[in-house]
């Protein structure tokens, strides 16, 4: 069913219940990552200050 619904979306069709499809995708991703359904998400430690970006001294992405 997941493959069929994904094919419909890729072809430009819409799903009657997109939340059901999204739930299936999320479960598949959790399974692949080894996350249990009843496992609470771990909270990242809050940081007051962001670390500096690497290579921030010169901007190499400027378009000429």
N, C-alpha and C positions, 0 to 999 in steps of 0.2 A: 504494500500500500504506500509506503514511504517513497519508493522509487517512482510509482505511478504519479503521485501528487507532485513530486519534484519535476517530473517530465512535463506535467501540465503547466507548472509555473514557468519553466524554461521556454515553453512554446507560446507564452503570452496569455494563457488562460488565468482566471482567478479561481481561488478555492472558496467553497461555501463557508468553511470553518478554518480560517488560516491559523487560529490559535492552537487547534489540535495538531496541525502539521508542525508548527513551531515547537510544541511540547515534545513531539517525537524526535525532532532534530536535537533539542537540548538533552533529552535522555541519551541519545546516541553519542553525543559529545561527552557527556558525563561518564558513560560507560568506557569510551576510548581513553579518557584521562584517568580512569580508576577512581572516580569520586562516587561515594555511596549516596543513595537518595536521601537518607536520613541524616547525613553529615552536615553540620552547620558550617557555613563559609567562614574561613579564618579571616580575622581582621588584620589588615596591614598596620604596622606601627605608624602613628602620625608623626610627621616630620615638620618642624617649624620652617626649616630652610631647605630649599631645593639645591641639589648639588649642581655645580657649574657644568655646562655642556662641553664635551670634548671638541676641540677645534673651533671654539667660539671666537677666538682672537681675530680670525680672518673669515670673511664671508665669501665662500667660493661658489655660491649659488646665484650670483648676480648675472642677469642676462644683459648682454651688450647690444 
